[in-house]
Amino acid sequence: MSILTRKANKPKGIAFIAILTLVSGLLSIFSGDVVFLILGIISIIMFYGLLKGREWAWSVTIIVSVFNIVASVTFLASSFFNFPITNINNPLVLGSMILLYKVGINAIILYYLYRPQVKDFFGKSR
């Protein structure tokens, strides 16, 4: 499929997924962890690639979304086991809420990117 044909057949949710990727990236940057900082910068680059329908953006977004989910769940589990969270003003509560949002956002991104019309748009339908 040519680039012009792909642009004409752009699925409606691509902009939404790109924005979710951007939000996930910004949340990563502000989490304070070096790993998440790197993921945040990559997510901002993915935002551009998704909006432009770049083939590499689909693959990179899948990899980063899976890694984001695994890393978020790992950090979330370690915070619950190492630090009791009993006070809503505790910074760990805010951090845990951000991690839960990141898991949800990345799960939505993965679900959408595997839709057949979206895979076609990115040239991934085999």
C-alpha positions, 0 to 999 in steps of 0.5 A: 500500500502506497503512502498516499493510499495509507493516508487516505485510509487512516483509521480514525483512532490513530490520532487518539492512540498517538495522544495516548502514547504521548501521555504515557511518555509524559507520565514516564518522564515525570516518574523520576526513574531513569528507565521510565525517562528513556521510555518517555523520550522514545514515546514522544518519538513514537507519537510522531511516527504514529501520526505520520503512519510510519511502519517502524512506529507500529513495531516500536510502539508494540515493544515499548507498550509491552515493556511499559506494562511489564515495568509498571507492574514490576514497580507497582508490585515492588512498592506494595511489598516494600512500602505500606501505602496507607496515606493518600498524601504519600508520594507512593500513592501518586506514583502507584496511580500513575503506574496504574494509568500507564498499564491501562493506557498501554493495554488500550494501545496494544489492543488497538494496534492489533486491529486488522485495519490498523495493521493494514495502515502500518503495512503489517498485515501478513 
